[in-house]
Amino acid sequence: MLRYAITDRARFVAESGQQAEPHLQSALLAQAARLTADGIDFIQLRERDLSAAALASLAHRLLATLRADLTHPAPRLLINSRADIAIATCADGVHLTSSPNELTPAQVRALYAAAALPAPIVSLSCHTLAEVANAASFAPNDRPTLILFGPVFEKVIAKNVVAEQALNLNGDAEDRAPENSLGDKKIAKGAGLDLLRAASLAAAPIPVLALGGITRTNAAATLAAGAAGIAAIRFFQSESAQNPPQSSH
């Protein structure tokens, strides 16, 4: 099973009460070291509020952390939407959102080739079956390496988190889910396992990772539905997220 962690250092504020940037980045690097020891496959650096210089600096530190553990293979590091920073830091690849202004996987690969870097991993967020089918319809070099599909499961999120996401985290499945109010919370509706199964079939041979509302309880169901693995933010910030249950299918 493929495991793909997405960073969000702001969430460490809720855990520790510390808001200072050095603390948040240290917590993120500590998380990365733990995930490396746990054998995670991919980490997406998704700190969109940082300036380009700050994001590049953090990417350098993150790569050093991932590659410092010589007893475990280093996870592949992807930079969210910033091919320029991914190339400048020699990251392993780029994550593309479904925004129409994004580069294409082929363009990202051409940029890496021009920089004389190894071929990148390119993951792509898809939120509908049509987006999945479109991504799979291109020639092999034009397709993403991985598709993150979701949100798969319904989840309850605080309104202030929704507001923050609307402001600066626009573009990923966990953030773009339709919402209904529930007191001081909002419910983000999930696509469900049937649509995940259809997306996995439509994407073949591109691996599909289930995203959105993933928990230790429901992770195995996504694999049984045909997903090649899971992608998440909160799930991988918890110690209990290590070694999620495997599907028997």
Order of alpha helices (4+ residues) and beta strands (2+ residues): beta-alpha-alpha-beta-alpha-beta-alpha-beta-alpha-beta-alpha-beta-beta-alpha-beta-beta-alpha-beta-alpha-beta
